Amino acid sequence: MLNFKNIFSFDYHPKLLEMFISMTFLGVFIANIVTPLLVSYIFYDVIPHTYLYIWLLLHLSVFSGRIVTTERLRYFLKIKHKNIKKCLIITFMLTLTTTVLYGIAVWSSIHYNASDLQVFALSVIIISLSAGARATLINIYQLYVLFVVLSMVPLIMMLLYHHGEIFDMIAIILMIFTLVTLRASYRQYTAFNHEIYLEETFQMISDEDYYWSDIQIRDVGIILYINHLLIVYNPNILGWSPSMSKMIMQEHSSNTLTVENIEKSTMFCIVLNRDSQEKGK
């Protein structure tokens, strides 16, 4: 189920931002350099050259802005500066500009009476960009939604306006494609968050200087209850071996202090040795 509170939040985990930064150059190079050149070539004999040159120059400006903003974001992330949110807002504005530029290209194809083949080629290009954005923007889900929705909606409207049985069918398919893609991408984004959370939890639990409620605790472990299998980690907990071990879980241990549902089939527990509880008391 979608969590709208998280969707409209700029509070992203640093590891998600790092993955986003690592894919930025490839994404903006394709979206703001390669693809605009291809679109200009397709419409070179249809749209006035002056407009095409201005359109290309604006894409180049967005490309430069995204590169500069990304480097600043990388620096602020490294020093944990509060301007991270400001960089994200600028990134959103530049991405919005990219979608507006493609929207202009879409409606220019109608205004200047482009052929069916040119309209179809432009549609394929924008659909490809939206599909590829899942690899480059998925770590910042808001940004991904912004790019996909503002790229696909003008395209769908243009196809319906252009009319024709084939174009109407493509528009309907794109509506379904957009909704399914956004839903599937949100699940992928959520999985990334869970993976990072579990990784950090394992690291925290295995640290000898782990503290809970200002009391130093060493006999702390982790349990993953998946499909009736109990997966246990931490050599100090209840005498189990350092490696991951499995056993059938018959009932919940009385040592369980907290339980958090990660997925319907998964239960995540922090388990504390009774001796440690007594020490804590």
N, C-alpha and C positions, 0 to 999 in steps of 0.2 A: 504493500500500500504506500502511495506517495506521501512523503512528509513535507508539506508545503513550508513549514517553518525552516527546514534545512535547505530547501530549494532556494529560498530567497535570502539566504545568509551568505556573507562573504568569508565566513570562518572556515577556511580550508586547511587541512593538515599539511604541514611543510613537505611531506613526502609526495603528496599529490601535486603540490606546486612544483617540486623538483622534476617530476615526470612530465608535467605540462611544459616546463621550460625546455627540457631536452628535445621535445618534438616541435617547438615553436618555429625554428628556422625552416624546417622542411615544409611545414604547413603553410606559412605565409609566402614562401617562395613559390609554391604551387598555386596558391589562391590569388596572389597579387602580382606575380610576374609571368609565370608560364601560361596560366589559363587566360589572363587578359590578352596576351599576345595571340593566342589561338582564336579567341573570340573576335579580335580585331581583324585577323586574317579572313575569317568567315564572312564578316560584314563589311569588308573593305570596299566592295563595289556597291554597297547599299547606303550606308550611313556616311555623311560628310566627313572628310578626313580630319578637319579641324576638331570636330567633336570627338573623334576617336583618339586623337593625340592628347586632348585635354583629359579624356577618360583614362588613358594609359598613365598620364602624369599623376593623376590623383591616386591611382593604384600604387605607383612607385612611392608616393608620399606616405601612404598607409603602410607599405612594406618597411620603409625606413623607420617610421614611428613605432611599429611593432617590435623591430629589432632593438631599438634604443630602450623602449619600455621593458622589454624582457631582460636586458642586461641590468637595468636598474633593479628590477624585481629579484634577479639572481643575487645582486649585491645586498639588498635589504633583507633578503631571506637568510643570507649568510650571517649578518650581524644582528638579526632579529629586530629589525627596525619597524616602527609603527607605520611607516609609509607603504607597507606591503598592500594594504587595502586601497590606497590611492593609485598604486600601479595597476591593480586589478580593475579599478574603475576606468582608467585610461585605456586599458586593453579592451574592455567592453565597448567603449566608445569607438575605438578604431575598428573593431569587428563589426559593429553596427554600420560604420561607414562602408565597409566592404560589401555588406549585404545590400545597402542602398545603391551602390554602384552597379551591382549585378541586377538589381531591380530596374535601374535606368536602362541597362542593356536589353532586358526582357521587353520592356514597353517600347523601346526604340525599334525593335524588330517589327512590332505591329505598326508603329507610326510611319515607318519608311517602307512598309509593304514588302517585308522579306518573304522569300519563297518558303514553301512548306518544308523543303529540305533544310534550309537555314534555321527555321524555327525548331525543327526536330533536333538538329545538331546542337543548338543552344540548350535545349531541354536535357539532352544527354550529358552535356558538360556540367550543368548545375546539379543534376542528380548525382553525378560522380563526385562533385565537390562535397555535397551533403553526406554521401556515404563515407567518403574519406575523412570527413571531420570527426568521425567516431574514433579514429586512431589518434588524432592530434589534439582534440578538445575535450574528450570524455572525462579527463581528470578534473576539469572545471565544468560541472554539469550545467550550470546556468549559462555559461558561454556557449556550450554546445547547443542547448535549446534555442538560444538567441539566433545562432547562425543558421540552424536547420529550418526553423519556423519562418524567419524573415527571408530565407532564400527560396523555400518551397511555396509559400503562399502567393507571392507575385507570379511565380511560374504557373501555378495551378490556375490562377485567375486569367493569365494571358492565354493559356491553352483553351479554356472555356470560351474566352472572347474570340479567339481565332476560329473556333468552331470546326466542325468536321467530325465524323464518327470516330476516327482513330484518335484525334486529339482529345475528344471528350472522354474516351475510354482511358487514355493515358492520365488525364486529370483525376479521374475517379480512383485509379490505381495508386496515384501519388498521394491522395488523401489518406488512404489506408496505410500505405507505406510509411508515411510520416508519423502517424499515430503509433504504429507497431514499433517503429525504430526508436521513438522517444521512450516508450515503455521499456523496451529491452535494454536500452542504454542506461536507464535509471537503475535497473537491476544490476548491470555491470558496474556502475559507479558505486552502488551500495556494497557490492562484493569487494571492491578495492578498499573501501573504508574498513570493512570487517577484517580483511587480511592484514591491514596495517595495525589495527587494534590488537589482534591476536599476536602478531609478531612482537609488538612492544610489550604486551603483557607477559609473554614468555621471557623476554629479556629482563623485565622488571622482577619476575618471580625468581629467576636464576641468580639474581644479584645478591651477594651475601650481605649487602648493606641495605636490604629492603626494609622499609619502615611502614607500619600501619598504625594510625592513631598515635603517633609519636612513640611507639614501642618497637624496639628492634626485634624482628622475627626472622629466624632462619629456616624453620621447618614449615615452609609454605610451599604448596604445590598447585598444580593445575589439573583439571579434569575436563575432558571433552566427551560428552555422552552422545554418540552418534549411532543410530540404528541399533540400539541395544548393546553397543560395545563401549566399554569404559577405557578410554585412552588416558594414561597417567604420565605426568612429567614431573621431574625433580627427584634426584637421588635421596634427598633428605626426608621426604615425606613417607611416613608409615613403613619405612624399610624397603621400598621398591627400588628396583635397579635404575641406574642413570638413563638407560635407553627407554624409548617408548615401549610400553607394555600394554597388553590388552587382556581384559577379563570380562566375563558376563556380569553386568550390574543387576543385582537382585533387588536392592533397595537403596535409598539415598542414605549416605553416611551421616551420623549425628555430628560429625566434625564440620559439615558444610556450614559456612558462615554467610555466603552470598550466592545468589543464583541469578543469572541474567539470560534471558532467552535471546539467542542470536538468530536462529531460524526455527521453524516448527519442529524439525527433526534433530535439532542440536541444542544441548544445554551446556552452558559454560559455568563452571564452579571454581571458586577459590577455596581450597581446603587447608585447614590449619590443624596441625598436630595438637592433641589434647595437652601434651606436656607444655607446649608453647603457650596454650591458653592459660594454663595455670601460672606460668611465669609472668604472663601479661597481667594477670590479676594481682 
